[in-house]
Amino acid sequence: MDIQNLVKLVVEHYQQSPRGPYKVTQALSKVKQDSATSTQRIILDTSELAWRAFFAAKKAADSNHGFRGQAELTRLLNILSTQATEDRQDFAQQLAHALEGADLQLTSQVEDTRPRSGPKRRCMYACFNVLQL
């Protein structure tokens, strides 16, 4: 298995995401109750940031919204799930190390609970109607 390539794809996906995936808190609670040998639990026990990046990549790979590299990411994630526990621990450590050195701007957005402003589309439609007058 090409662990380095999977680490690279997960880090790149996490860096390129404008925000984290939905329902991270619920997924985190569920993973904390998983078996200690499950892939996500191994990653979480290594680093929560690594788990968040992995969770975002896995959720994107499983989605119907296509993106460049989705097939390769899906293939490597499927292979990872069949690897021995030691190999998955090695992946988790490499991912955590790669994320420590990565230039991430998402760390402040991960737990962003600020209230959101109103819908932006109303302004667009209102402004469009004014321009037509």
N, C-alpha and C positions, 0 to 999 in steps of 0.2 A: 504494500500500500504506500502511496506517495503522501506521507503525512505533511511534508513541507508544502506541497501544493495545496492541500486542504487548508492548512493554517493560513496560507497566503490568500486564498479565496474568501475565507471567513473574515479575515481582517479587512480586506478590500471592501467586502460587502458592508461591513459595519461602518467603515469610514465614509462610504458613499451614501448611506441611509440618512435622509434628512431628519428622521426621528426613529425612535425604537418602535417595535411592534406593539400591538394592542394586547391587553390582558397579561402583562409581564408579572404583575404581582400575584395573580392567581396561579400562573404556571410555576412561579418560584415556590409558592407554598406547596404545590403538588410534588414538585421535584424533591423538596426537603423530606418528603415522606416516602420516596421511592427507595428501592433496594440500593445498598451501597455500591453494588456492581453495575448499576444502570449507567449508560453513557452520560446522560445529563447530570446525574448525581456525582459521578466521578469528576466531571468538569466543574460543577458547582463547588465541590469540596476543595478543588484546587484554587479557583478564583471566581468570584461572583461576576466580575467584568467579563471574564472569558465565557462564563455561562450565558450572560446576556448577549454577547456577540454570536455564540453558537445558536442560541434560541432564535435570534433574529434571522440568521442564515438558514436554519432548518425550516422556519416558518415560511420564509420567502421561497425556498426550494420546493416546498409542498404546495405553494399557492398556484392558482391558475394564471396569474399575471406573469407573463414571460419576461425574461431579462437576459442579457448577454452573459453566458457562463452558467445558466441555470442547469442545463443538462449535466455538465461536468461536476457542478457542486452537488447535485442530487446523486450522481453516481458515486462520488467519493464519500458522501454522508452514509449511503447505503453500505458501502464497504466497511466504513468505520464501525458501524453497528454490529458487524459480524466478527470484528477483531477481538483478540484476547484482552483481558482486563489490563494487563501491563502495557499493551500497545495503546489502549485508550487513555491510560494515565499519562503515557508519554506525549500523546497528542494534546491532552489538557495542559500539561506543563509547557509545551512549546507554544500553544496558543496564548496562555497567560503571559509568557515571556515576550511574545511578539506584540501583544496589546500594551504592555508596559512601555515599550519603546515607540509605539505608534503615536502619531499626532492625532489624538482624538478630541473632537470638540463636542462629542455627545455626552460626556460625563456630567455636564451641568444640565442637560436635557433629560437624562434618564429619569430623574425624580421630579421633574418640573411640574409643580402643582398650581402654578399661577392661573388665575381665571383667563379664559380666552376671550378675545374681543368678538363682537358680533360677526355674522356671516359677511364675507367680503363680496359675495356675488350681488347682494342687494345694491351696493354702491356701484358696481359695474353696470348693472341694468339701469339704475337711476341715472347714472352719468350718461349712458348711451341714449336714454330717452331725452335728456336735456339737449344732447348734441343734435338729435333729429329735429328738434323744434326750430 
